[in-house]
Amino acid sequence: MPLIYLAVFRGTTTLADYAAYTGNYNSIAKEYLIKAASNEGKVTYTVDGHTFSFFSTGGFAYVVVADESMGRVLPLHLLDQIQQEFAAKYVEKAQTAREGQLNASFGKALRQMHERATANPEAFNKVAAVQKKVDEVKGIMTDNIDKML
């Protein structure tokens, strides 16, 4: 379960979210949201083997919940992508939106971002990209050694 939950909040109002797995991620995120949103910027909390990464800026908070084993690089890069896309298209609507009102539009975008990040984590993480290349080279070397024997 690498990436689990993505969301956008205004205060404690969930404007849009996407959960790849069932759980109480929204309610836990709201508990930590008050601390995270008190300062602009990024912060990560670890809760029960999951990282809750927050990016607070301009009155909005962006959240990515991931399995702790995933590390912090990909969730933090994904926060940037969520914030940029949201700021470009939805900020005006979000000023007066009610709970979940942007799920139909931006919820779909969150799902697409989740799918892209899950399918291709190397695009967000240089270490993952290098590891993938090392694994490919290792496979080729193993094949070559097997052929020689």
DSSP file with accessible surface (Angstrom, degrees, kcal/mol):
  #  RESIDUE AA STRUCTURE BP1 BP2  ACC     N-H-->O    O-->H-N    N-H-->O    O-->H-N    TCO  KAPPA ALPHA  PHI   PSI    X-CA   Y-CA   Z-CA
    1    1 A M              0   0  100      0, 0.0    66,-0.5     0, 0.0    69,-0.1   0.000 360.0 360.0 360.0  75.8    0.0    0.0    0.0
    2    2 A P        +     0   0   49      0, 0.0    65,-2.9     0, 0.0     2,-0.5   0.989 360.0  25.8 -70.6 -74.1    2.3    2.8   -1.1
    3    3 A L  E     +A   66   0A   1     63,-0.2    63,-0.2     1,-0.2     3,-0.1  -0.785  68.2 163.2 -92.7 130.3    0.1    5.8   -1.8
    4    4 A I  E     +     0   0A   0     61,-2.9    16,-3.0    -2,-0.5    17,-0.8   0.803  53.1  13.2-115.6 -44.7   -3.1    5.7    0.1
    5    5 A Y  E     -AB  65  19A   4     60,-1.6    60,-3.1    14,-0.2     2,-0.4  -0.999  47.6-174.3-148.9 136.6   -5.0    9.0    0.3
    6    6 A L  E     +AB  64  18A   0     12,-2.5    12,-2.8    -2,-0.4     2,-0.3  -0.992  20.3 160.5-130.7 140.6   -4.8   12.4   -1.4
    7    7 A A  E     -AB  63  17A   0     56,-2.1    56,-2.8    -2,-0.4     2,-0.4  -0.992  31.8-142.8-157.0 161.3   -6.9   15.5   -0.4
    8    8 A V  E     -AB  62  16A   0      8,-2.6     7,-2.4    -2,-0.3     8,-1.4  -0.999  24.7-172.2-128.6 130.3   -7.3   19.2   -0.5
    9    9 A F  E     -AB  61  14A   0     52,-3.1    52,-2.6    -2,-0.4     2,-0.5  -0.920  22.9-159.8-121.8 148.6   -8.7   21.1    2.5
   10   10 A R  E >  S-AB  60  13A  63      3,-2.2     3,-2.2    -2,-0.3     2,-0.3  -0.981  84.2 -41.6-119.1 110.0   -9.8   24.7    3.2
   11   11 A G  T 3  S-     0   0   52     48,-0.6    50,-0.1    -2,-0.5    26,-0.0  -0.536 124.1 -31.8  64.6-127.3   -9.6   24.9    6.9
   12   12 A T  T 3  S+     0   0   75     -2,-0.3     2,-0.6    -3,-0.1    -1,-0.3   0.257 113.7 112.6-104.8  12.9  -11.1   21.6    8.1
   13   13 A T  E <   -B   10   0A  35     -3,-2.2    -3,-2.2    86,-0.0     2,-0.8  -0.757  65.8-137.7 -87.6 121.5  -13.4   21.4    5.1
   14   14 A T  E     +B    9   0A   3     -2,-0.6    86,-3.9    -5,-0.2    -5,-0.2  -0.700  24.4 178.1 -78.1 111.4  -12.5   18.6    2.7
   15   15 A L  E     -     0   0A   0     -7,-2.4    87,-1.7    -2,-0.8    88,-0.4   0.886  67.4 -10.5 -81.8 -42.5  -12.9   20.1   -0.7
   16   16 A A  E     +B    8   0A   0     -8,-1.4    -8,-2.6    86,-0.2    -1,-0.3  -0.977  68.4 169.5-155.4 144.6  -11.8   17.0   -2.7
   17   17 A D  E     -B    7   0A  43     -2,-0.3     2,-0.3   -10,-0.2   -10,-0.2  -0.985  17.9-157.4-153.4 162.7  -10.2   13.7   -1.9
   18   18 A Y  E     -B    6   0A  42    -12,-2.8   -12,-2.5    -2,-0.3     2,-0.5  -0.970   7.8-167.0-143.2 127.5   -9.3   10.3   -3.2
   19   19 A A  E     -B    5   0A  50     -2,-0.3   -14,-0.2   -14,-0.2   -15,-0.1  -0.972  10.2-170.1-117.6 121.5   -8.7    7.2   -1.2
   20   20 A A  S    S+     0   0   31    -16,-3.0     2,-0.3    -2,-0.5   -15,-0.1   0.707  80.9  29.6 -78.7 -20.9   -7.1    4.2   -2.9
   21   21 A Y  S    S-     0   0   95    -17,-0.8     2,-0.2   -20,-0.0    -1,-0.1  -0.951  91.6-102.1-136.1 154.5   -7.9    2.1    0.2
   22   22 A T        +     0   0  140     -2,-0.3     2,-0.3     2,-0.1    -2,-0.0  -0.486  64.7 104.9 -77.5 148.9  -10.6    2.1    2.9
   23   23 A G  S    S-     0   0   55     -2,-0.2     3,-0.4    -4,-0.0    -2,-0.0  -0.929  79.6 -80.2 163.1 179.0   -9.7    3.6    6.2
   24   24 A N  S  > S+     0   0   97     -2,-0.3     4,-2.1     1,-0.2     5,-0.2  -0.140  74.0 130.4 -98.8  39.2  -10.2    6.6    8.4
   25   25 A Y  H  >  +     0   0   24      1,-0.2     4,-2.7     2,-0.2    -1,-0.2   0.863  68.2  55.4 -63.2 -37.4   -7.5    8.6    6.7
   26   26 A N  H  > S+     0   0   40     -3,-0.4     4,-2.3     2,-0.2    -1,-0.2   0.940 109.5  45.2 -63.3 -45.4   -9.7   11.7    6.3
   27   27 A S  H  > S+     0   0   54      2,-0.2     4,-1.6     1,-0.2    -2,-0.2   0.900 114.7  47.8 -69.2 -36.7  -10.5   11.9   10.0
   28   28 A I  H  X S+     0   0   22     -4,-2.1     4,-1.9     2,-0.2     5,-0.2   0.925 110.8  52.3 -67.5 -42.1   -6.8   11.4   11.0
   29   29 A A  H  X S+     0   0    0     -4,-2.7     4,-1.9     1,-0.2    -2,-0.2   0.918 107.4  52.4 -59.4 -40.8   -5.7   14.0    8.5
   30   30 A K  H  X S+     0   0   54     -4,-2.3     4,-0.9     1,-0.2    -1,-0.2   0.873 105.8  54.8 -64.7 -34.9   -8.2   16.5    9.9
   31   31 A E  H  < S+     0   0  130     -4,-1.6     4,-0.5     1,-0.2     3,-0.3   0.923 116.7  35.9 -62.1 -44.2   -6.8   15.9   13.4
   32   32 A Y  H  X S+     0   0   56     -4,-1.9     4,-2.7     1,-0.2    -1,-0.2   0.672 101.1  79.6 -83.7 -17.1   -3.3   16.7   12.3
   33   33 A L  H  X S+     0   0    2     -4,-1.9     4,-3.2    -5,-0.2     5,-0.2   0.872  86.1  58.1 -59.3 -38.6   -4.5   19.4    9.9
   34   34 A I  H  X S+     0   0  122     -4,-0.9     4,-0.5    -3,-0.3    -1,-0.2   0.932 112.7  39.9 -60.9 -43.2   -4.9   22.0   12.7
   35   35 A K  H >4 S+     0   0  119     -4,-0.5     3,-0.8     1,-0.2     4,-0.3   0.931 118.2  47.9 -69.0 -44.4   -1.2   21.6   13.6
   36   36 A A  H >< S+     0   0    5     -4,-2.7     3,-0.9     1,-0.2    -2,-0.2   0.863 110.6  50.1 -67.5 -37.3    0.0   21.4   10.1
   37   37 A A  H 3< S+     0   0   50     -4,-3.2    -1,-0.2     1,-0.2    -2,-0.2   0.563  86.4  85.6 -82.1  -5.6   -2.0   24.4    8.8
   38   38 A S  T << S+     0   0   83     -3,-0.8     2,-0.4    -4,-0.5    -1,-0.2   0.769  99.0  34.5 -67.3 -22.6   -0.8   26.7   11.6
   39   39 A N  S <  S-     0   0  122     -3,-0.9    17,-0.2    -4,-0.3     2,-0.1  -0.986  90.0-114.5-129.5 143.6    2.3   27.5    9.5
   40   40 A E  S    S+     0   0  133     -2,-0.4     2,-0.3    15,-0.1    17,-0.2  -0.465  77.1  47.5 -71.3 145.2    2.7   27.8    5.8
   41   41 A G  E    S-C   56   0A  27     15,-2.9    15,-2.8    -2,-0.1     2,-0.4  -0.760  91.0 -41.7 123.4-166.3    4.9   25.1    4.3
   42   42 A K  E     +C   55   0A  89     -2,-0.3     2,-0.3    13,-0.2    13,-0.2  -0.803  47.6 165.3-107.6 143.9    5.4   21.4    4.4
   43   43 A V  E     -C   54   0A  48     11,-2.1    11,-3.3    -2,-0.4     2,-0.4  -0.983  17.5-153.5-151.9 148.1    5.3   19.1    7.3
   44   44 A T  E     -C   53   0A  27     -2,-0.3     2,-0.4     9,-0.2     9,-0.2  -0.992   6.1-168.9-128.4 134.3    5.1   15.3    7.7
   45   45 A Y  E     -C   52   0A  52      7,-2.2     7,-3.3    -2,-0.4     2,-0.5  -0.933  15.7-140.1-116.4 144.8    3.7   13.3   10.7
   46   46 A T  E     +C   51   0A  59     -2,-0.4     2,-0.4     5,-0.2     5,-0.2  -0.927  25.2 173.1-107.6 125.4    4.1    9.5   11.1
   47   47 A V  E >   -C   50   0A  18      3,-2.9     3,-1.6    -2,-0.5    21,-0.1  -0.979  65.0 -27.3-135.7 117.5    1.0    7.7   12.4
   48   48 A D  T 3  S-     0   0  146     -2,-0.4     3,-0.1     1,-0.3    -1,-0.1   0.862 127.3 -42.2  48.4  47.0    0.7    3.9   12.7
   49   49 A G  T 3  S+     0   0   30      1,-0.2    19,-2.9    18,-0.1     2,-0.4   0.609 120.6 102.9  80.5  10.4    3.1    3.1    9.9
   50   50 A H  E <   -CD  47  67A  31     -3,-1.6    -3,-2.9    17,-0.3     2,-0.5  -0.951  63.5-136.4-124.6 146.6    1.8    5.9    7.6
   51   51 A T  E     -CD  46  66A   2     15,-2.9    15,-2.1    -2,-0.4     2,-0.7  -0.883   9.7-160.1-100.9 133.0    3.2    9.3    6.7
   52   52 A F  E     -CD  45  65A   2     -7,-3.3    -7,-2.2    -2,-0.5     2,-0.5  -0.937  14.7-168.8-110.1 102.0    0.7   12.2    6.6
   53   53 A S  E     -CD  44  64A   0     11,-2.8    11,-2.2    -2,-0.7     2,-0.4  -0.839   3.3-170.0 -99.5 130.7    2.4   14.9    4.5
   54   54 A F  E     -CD  43  63A   0    -11,-3.3   -11,-2.1    -2,-0.5     2,-0.4  -0.923  15.9-169.8-121.6 145.1    0.9   18.3    4.5
   55   55 A F  E     -CD  42  62A  31      7,-2.0     7,-2.3    -2,-0.4     2,-0.5  -0.951  13.4-169.2-132.4 109.7    1.5   21.4    2.4
   56   56 A S  E     +CD  41  61A   6    -15,-2.8   -15,-2.9    -2,-0.4     2,-0.3  -0.894  22.5 139.8-105.0 125.5   -0.2   24.5    3.7
   57   57 A T  E >   + D   0  60A  36      3,-2.6     3,-1.9    -2,-0.5    -2,-0.1  -0.950  60.9   5.3-162.5 140.4   -0.3   27.6    1.5
   58   58 A G  T 3  S-     0   0   55     -2,-0.3     3,-0.1     1,-0.3    -2,-0.0   0.756 127.2 -54.2  60.8  27.6   -2.7   30.3    0.6
   59   59 A G  T 3  S+     0   0   54      1,-0.3   -48,-0.6   -22,-0.1     2,-0.3   0.479 119.2  99.2  86.1   2.0   -5.4   29.2    3.0
   60   60 A F  E <   -AD  10  57A  10     -3,-1.9    -3,-2.6   -50,-0.2     2,-0.4  -0.882  56.8-152.2-120.1 153.5   -5.5   25.6    1.6
   61   61 A A  E     -AD   9  56A   3    -52,-2.6   -52,-3.1    -2,-0.3     2,-0.4  -0.993   5.8-158.2-126.3 133.7   -3.9   22.4    2.8
   62   62 A Y  E     -AD   8  55A   3     -7,-2.3    -7,-2.0    -2,-0.4     2,-0.4  -0.899  13.4-163.6-111.3 137.4   -2.9   19.6    0.5
   63   63 A V  E     -AD   7  54A   0    -56,-2.8   -56,-2.1    -2,-0.4     2,-0.4  -0.972  15.9-178.3-130.6 137.0   -2.4   16.1    2.0
   64   64 A V  E     -AD   6  53A   0    -11,-2.2   -11,-2.8    -2,-0.4     2,-0.5  -0.993   9.9-164.1-130.3 124.7   -0.8   12.9    0.9
   65   65 A V  E     +AD   5  52A   0    -60,-3.1   -61,-2.9    -2,-0.4   -60,-1.6  -0.934  20.0 165.1-107.8 129.9   -1.0    9.8    3.0
   66   66 A A  E     -AD   3  51A   0    -15,-2.1   -15,-2.9    -2,-0.5   -63,-0.2  -0.931  45.1 -86.6-139.0 161.8    1.5    7.0    2.2
   67   67 A D  E >   - D   0  50A  40    -65,-2.9     3,-2.0   -66,-0.5     4,-0.4  -0.486  41.3-123.7 -65.2 139.1    2.9    3.9    3.7
   68   68 A E  G >  S+     0   0   95    -19,-2.9     3,-1.6     1,-0.3   -18,-0.1   0.834 108.5  65.1 -58.4 -31.5    5.9    4.8    5.8
   69   69 A S  G 3  S+     0   0  105    -20,-0.3    -1,-0.3     1,-0.3     3,-0.1   0.706  88.4  70.2 -67.1 -15.9    8.1    2.4    3.8
   70   70 A M  G <  S-     0   0   51     -3,-2.0     4,-0.3     1,-0.2    -1,-0.3   0.734  98.3-141.1 -71.6 -22.6    7.6    4.6    0.7
   71   71 A G    <   -     0   0   31     -3,-1.6    -1,-0.2    -4,-0.4   -20,-0.1  -0.434  22.2 -81.9  88.3-167.0    9.7    7.4    2.3
   72   72 A R  S  > S+     0   0  119     -2,-0.1     4,-2.0     2,-0.1     5,-0.2   0.585 104.5  80.0-115.6 -13.8    9.0   11.0    2.0
   73   73 A V  H  > S+     0   0   64     -3,-0.2     4,-2.4     2,-0.2     5,-0.2   0.964  96.0  43.1 -64.7 -54.1   10.4   12.1   -1.4
   74   74 A L  H  > S+     0   0    2     -4,-0.3     4,-2.7     1,-0.2     5,-0.2   0.944 114.4  49.7 -62.2 -47.6    7.5   11.0   -3.6
   75   75 A P  H  > S+     0   0    0      0, 0.0     4,-2.2     0, 0.0    -1,-0.2   0.914 112.2  49.0 -58.0 -39.3    4.7   12.2   -1.3
   76   76 A L  H  X S+     0   0   47     -4,-2.0     4,-1.5     2,-0.2    -2,-0.2   0.898 112.5  47.0 -68.7 -37.7    6.4   15.6   -1.0
   77   77 A H  H  X S+     0   0   90     -4,-2.4     4,-1.8    -5,-0.2    -1,-0.2   0.895 110.8  53.0 -68.0 -37.7    6.8   15.9   -4.8
   78   78 A L  H  X S+     0   0    0     -4,-2.7     4,-2.8    -5,-0.2    -2,-0.2   0.880 103.1  57.8 -65.5 -36.5    3.2   14.8   -5.2
   79   79 A L  H  X S+     0   0    0     -4,-2.2     4,-2.7    -5,-0.2    -1,-0.2   0.915 105.5  50.8 -57.2 -43.1    2.1   17.5   -2.9
   80   80 A D  H  X S+     0   0   45     -4,-1.5     4,-2.5     1,-0.2    -1,-0.2   0.920 110.7  48.2 -60.6 -44.0    3.7   20.1   -5.2
   81   81 A Q  H  X S+     0   0   44     -4,-1.8     4,-2.4     2,-0.2     5,-0.3   0.923 112.1  48.6 -64.8 -43.5    1.9   18.6   -8.2
   82   82 A I  H  X S+     0   0    0     -4,-2.8     4,-2.7     1,-0.2     5,-0.2   0.942 113.0  48.1 -60.6 -47.8   -1.4   18.7   -6.4
   83   83 A Q  H  X S+     0   0   41     -4,-2.7     4,-2.8    -5,-0.2     5,-0.2   0.920 111.8  49.3 -61.2 -43.9   -1.0   22.3   -5.3
   84   84 A Q  H  X S+     0   0  124     -4,-2.5     4,-1.8    -5,-0.2    -1,-0.2   0.935 114.3  43.6 -64.3 -45.2    0.1   23.5   -8.7
   85   85 A E  H  X S+     0   0   44     -4,-2.4     4,-1.4     2,-0.2     5,-0.3   0.919 116.1  47.9 -67.8 -40.3   -2.8   21.9  -10.5
   86   86 A F  H  X>S+     0   0    0     -4,-2.7     4,-3.0    -5,-0.3     5,-0.8   0.940 112.0  49.1 -64.8 -46.0   -5.3   23.0   -7.9
   87   87 A A  H  <5S+     0   0   43     -4,-2.8     4,-0.3    -5,-0.2    -1,-0.2   0.862 110.4  52.3 -62.7 -34.1   -4.0   26.6   -7.8
   88   88 A A  H  <5S+     0   0   82     -4,-1.8    -1,-0.2    -5,-0.2    -2,-0.2   0.820 128.7  11.7 -72.6 -29.5   -4.2   26.8  -11.6
   89   89 A K  H  <5S+     0   0  133     -4,-1.4    -2,-0.2    -3,-0.4     4,-0.2   0.651 127.9  34.2-124.5 -20.9   -7.8   25.6  -12.0
   90   90 A Y  T  X5S+     0   0   30     -4,-3.0     4,-2.4    -5,-0.3    -3,-0.2   0.498  75.4  99.9-125.7  -4.6   -9.8   25.5   -8.8
   91   91 A V  H  ><S+     0   0   44     -5,-0.8     4,-1.1    -4,-0.3    -4,-0.1   0.906  88.0  48.8 -58.7 -43.6   -8.9   28.2   -6.3
   92   92 A E  H >4 S+     0   0  177      1,-0.2     3,-0.7     2,-0.2     4,-0.5   0.946 114.7  44.1 -62.7 -47.9  -11.7   30.6   -7.1
   93   93 A K  H >> S+     0   0  127      1,-0.2     3,-0.9    -4,-0.2     4,-0.6   0.864 109.5  59.1 -61.1 -36.7  -14.4   27.8   -6.9
   94   94 A A  H 3< S+     0   0    0     -4,-2.4     3,-0.3     1,-0.2    -1,-0.2   0.728  85.9  76.3 -69.6 -22.3  -12.8   26.5   -3.7
   95   95 A Q  T << S+     0   0  103     -4,-1.1    -1,-0.2    -3,-0.7    -2,-0.2   0.843 115.1  18.2 -58.9 -34.0  -13.2   29.8   -1.8
   96   96 A T  T <4 S+     0   0  121     -3,-0.9    -1,-0.2    -4,-0.5    -2,-0.2   0.307  94.7 130.0-120.4   6.9  -16.9   29.1   -1.3
   97   97 A A     <  -     0   0    2     -4,-0.6     2,-0.1    -3,-0.3     3,-0.1  -0.309  49.4-133.7 -68.0 145.8  -17.1   25.3   -1.9
   98   98 A R    >   -     0   0  174      1,-0.2     3,-2.3   -83,-0.1     4,-0.4  -0.420  48.5 -55.5 -88.9 172.0  -18.9   23.1    0.6
   99   99 A E  T 3  S-     0   0  105      1,-0.3   -84,-0.2    -2,-0.1    -1,-0.2  -0.224 124.6  -5.1 -49.6 121.4  -17.6   19.8    2.0
  100  100 A G  T >  S+     0   0   25    -86,-3.9     3,-1.7    -3,-0.1     4,-0.4   0.468  91.7 130.1  73.8   3.3  -16.8   17.4   -0.9
  101  101 A Q  T <  S+     0   0   91     -3,-2.3     3,-0.4     1,-0.3     4,-0.2   0.795  72.3  47.9 -64.0 -28.1  -18.1   19.8   -3.6
  102  102 A L  T 3>>S+     0   0    8    -87,-1.7     4,-1.7    -4,-0.4     5,-1.4   0.370  82.5  97.7 -95.4   7.8  -15.0   19.6   -5.7
  103  103 A N  I <4>S+     0   0   58     -3,-1.7     5,-0.6   -88,-0.4    -1,-0.2   0.881  78.2  56.9 -61.4 -40.0  -14.9   15.8   -5.6
  104  104 A A  I  45S+     0   0   73     -3,-0.4    -1,-0.2    -4,-0.4    -2,-0.1   0.872 124.5  20.2 -62.0 -35.2  -16.6   15.4   -9.0
  105  105 A S  I  >5S+     0   0   43     -3,-0.3     4,-1.2    -4,-0.2     3,-0.4   0.893 136.4  27.6 -99.4 -64.2  -14.0   17.5  -10.7
  106  106 A F  I  X5S+     0   0    0     -4,-1.7     4,-2.6     1,-0.2    -3,-0.2   0.792 112.2  66.9 -77.0 -22.9  -10.7   17.7   -8.7
  107  107 A G  I  ><S+     0   0    8     -5,-1.4     4,-2.1     1,-0.2    -1,-0.2   0.900 101.6  50.0 -59.6 -38.5  -11.3   14.3   -7.1
  108  108 A K  H  ><S+     0   0  140     -5,-0.6     4,-2.4    -3,-0.4    -1,-0.2   0.899 108.9  51.4 -66.0 -39.6  -10.9   12.7  -10.5
  109  109 A A  H  X S+     0   0    5     -4,-1.2     4,-2.5     2,-0.2    -2,-0.2   0.902 108.5  51.6 -64.0 -40.1   -7.7   14.7  -11.0
  110  110 A L  H  X S+     0   0    0     -4,-2.6     4,-2.6     2,-0.2    -2,-0.2   0.912 108.8  51.1 -62.0 -41.1   -6.4   13.4   -7.6
  111  111 A R  H  X S+     0   0  124     -4,-2.1     4,-2.7     1,-0.2    -2,-0.2   0.926 110.4  48.8 -62.2 -43.7   -7.2    9.8   -8.7
  112  112 A Q  H  X S+     0   0  103     -4,-2.4     4,-2.6     2,-0.2    -2,-0.2   0.907 111.2  49.6 -63.7 -41.3   -5.3   10.4  -12.0
  113  113 A M  H  X S+     0   0    0     -4,-2.5     4,-2.6     2,-0.2     5,-0.2   0.914 111.1  50.6 -63.0 -41.1   -2.3   11.8  -10.1
  114  114 A H  H  X S+     0   0   15     -4,-2.6     4,-2.5     2,-0.2     5,-0.2   0.934 111.1  48.0 -60.4 -47.0   -2.4    8.8   -7.7
  115  115 A E  H  X S+     0   0   89     -4,-2.7     4,-2.6     1,-0.2     5,-0.2   0.912 113.0  47.8 -63.1 -42.4   -2.5    6.4  -10.7
  116  116 A R  H  X S+     0   0  114     -4,-2.6     4,-2.3     1,-0.2    -1,-0.2   0.924 113.9  46.6 -64.0 -44.1    0.5    8.1  -12.4
  117  117 A A  H  < S+     0   0    1     -4,-2.6    -2,-0.2    -5,-0.2    -1,-0.2   0.872 115.0  46.7 -68.1 -35.4    2.5    8.3   -9.2
  118  118 A T  H  < S+     0   0   62     -4,-2.5    -2,-0.2    -5,-0.2    -1,-0.2   0.908 117.1  42.6 -72.0 -41.8    1.8    4.6   -8.4
  119  119 A A  H  < S+     0   0   85     -4,-2.6    -2,-0.2     1,-0.2    -1,-0.2   0.812 131.2  22.7 -74.0 -30.6    2.5    3.4  -12.0
  120  120 A N    ><  +     0   0   75     -4,-2.3     3,-1.6    -5,-0.2     4,-0.3  -0.501  62.6 159.6-139.1  67.8    5.6    5.5  -12.5
  121  121 A P  G >> S+     0   0   35      0, 0.0     3,-1.7     0, 0.0     4,-1.2   0.772  70.5  73.9 -64.6 -21.4    7.2    6.6   -9.1
  122  122 A E  G 34 S+     0   0   46      1,-0.3     7,-0.3     2,-0.2     8,-0.1   0.793  85.1  65.3 -62.0 -27.0   10.5    7.3  -10.9
  123  123 A A  G <4 S+     0   0   71     -3,-1.6    -1,-0.3     1,-0.2     3,-0.1   0.761 112.9  32.8 -66.4 -21.5    9.0   10.4  -12.4
  124  124 A F  T <4 S+     0   0   31     -3,-1.7     2,-0.4    -4,-0.3    -1,-0.2   0.567 120.2  49.9-106.3 -15.4    8.7   11.8   -8.8
  125  125 A N     X  -     0   0   26     -4,-1.2     4,-1.9     1,-0.1    -1,-0.2  -0.939  54.6-164.7-138.1 112.4   11.8   10.3   -7.2
  126  126 A K  H  > S+     0   0  178     -2,-0.4     4,-2.4     1,-0.2     5,-0.2   0.860  95.2  55.7 -64.6 -35.1   15.3   10.3   -8.6
  127  127 A V  H  > S+     0   0  106      1,-0.2     4,-2.7     2,-0.2    -1,-0.2   0.929 107.5  49.1 -63.9 -42.2   16.4    7.6   -6.2
  128  128 A A  H  > S+     0   0   24      1,-0.2     4,-2.3     2,-0.2    -1,-0.2   0.888 109.9  52.4 -63.9 -37.3   13.6    5.3   -7.5
  129  129 A A  H  X S+     0   0   27     -4,-1.9     4,-2.0    -7,-0.3    -2,-0.2   0.929 111.2  45.7 -64.4 -45.4   14.7    6.1  -11.1
  130  130 A V  H  X S+     0   0   91     -4,-2.4     4,-2.6     2,-0.2    -2,-0.2   0.921 111.6  52.7 -64.3 -41.4   18.3    5.1  -10.4
  131  131 A Q  H  X S+     0   0   98     -4,-2.7     4,-2.6     1,-0.2    -2,-0.2   0.907 107.4  52.1 -61.5 -40.1   17.2    2.0   -8.5
  132  132 A K  H  X S+     0   0   96     -4,-2.3     4,-2.1     1,-0.2    -1,-0.2   0.929 110.7  47.6 -62.3 -42.8   15.1    1.0  -11.5
  133  133 A K  H  X S+     0   0  141     -4,-2.0     4,-2.5     2,-0.2    -2,-0.2   0.906 110.9  51.0 -65.3 -40.9   18.1    1.4  -13.8
  134  134 A V  H  X S+     0   0   75     -4,-2.6     4,-2.8     1,-0.2    -2,-0.2   0.925 109.7  50.6 -61.7 -43.7   20.3   -0.6  -11.4
  135  135 A D  H  X S+     0   0   83     -4,-2.6     4,-2.3     2,-0.2    -1,-0.2   0.897 110.2  50.1 -61.9 -39.6   17.7   -3.4  -11.3
  136  136 A E  H  X S+     0   0  104     -4,-2.1     4,-2.2     2,-0.2    -2,-0.2   0.934 112.4  46.1 -63.9 -46.2   17.6   -3.5  -15.1
  137  137 A V  H  X S+     0   0   79     -4,-2.5     4,-2.8     2,-0.2    -2,-0.2   0.909 111.1  53.2 -63.8 -41.5   21.4   -3.7  -15.4
  138  138 A K  H  X S+     0   0  138     -4,-2.8     4,-2.5     1,-0.2    -1,-0.2   0.914 108.9  49.8 -60.1 -41.6   21.5   -6.4  -12.7
  139  139 A G  H  X S+     0   0   32     -4,-2.3     4,-2.4     2,-0.2    -1,-0.2   0.914 111.4  48.2 -63.9 -42.7   18.9   -8.4  -14.7
  140  140 A I  H  X S+     0   0   99     -4,-2.2     4,-2.5     2,-0.2    -2,-0.2   0.926 112.2  49.0 -63.8 -44.2   21.0   -8.0  -17.9
  141  141 A M  H  X S+     0   0  109     -4,-2.8     4,-2.5     2,-0.2    -2,-0.2   0.917 110.5  50.7 -62.7 -42.1   24.2   -9.0  -16.1
  142  142 A T  H  X S+     0   0   66     -4,-2.5     4,-2.5     1,-0.2    -1,-0.2   0.923 110.7  49.2 -62.5 -43.1   22.5  -12.1  -14.6
  143  143 A D  H  X S+     0   0   91     -4,-2.4     4,-2.1     1,-0.2    -1,-0.2   0.914 111.5  49.4 -60.9 -43.7   21.2  -13.2  -18.0
  144  144 A N  H  X S+     0   0   81     -4,-2.5     4,-1.8     2,-0.2    -2,-0.2   0.898 110.9  49.0 -64.6 -40.3   24.7  -12.8  -19.5
  145  145 A I  H  X S+     0   0   92     -4,-2.5     4,-1.8     1,-0.2    -1,-0.2   0.921 110.3  51.5 -65.1 -42.7   26.3  -14.8  -16.7
  146  146 A D  H  < S+     0   0  100     -4,-2.5    -2,-0.2     1,-0.2    -1,-0.2   0.893 108.9  51.2 -61.2 -39.2   23.7  -17.5  -17.1
  147  147 A K  H  < S+     0   0  168     -4,-2.1    -1,-0.2     1,-0.2    -2,-0.2   0.863 109.0  51.1 -66.1 -36.2   24.4  -17.6  -20.9
  148  148 A M  H  <        0   0  162     -4,-1.8    -1,-0.2     1,-0.2    -2,-0.2   0.829 360.0 360.0 -71.6 -31.3   28.1  -18.0  -20.3
  149  149 A L     <        0   0  170     -4,-1.8    -2,-0.2    -5,-0.1    -1,-0.2   0.827 360.0 360.0 -81.0 360.0   27.7  -20.9  -17.9
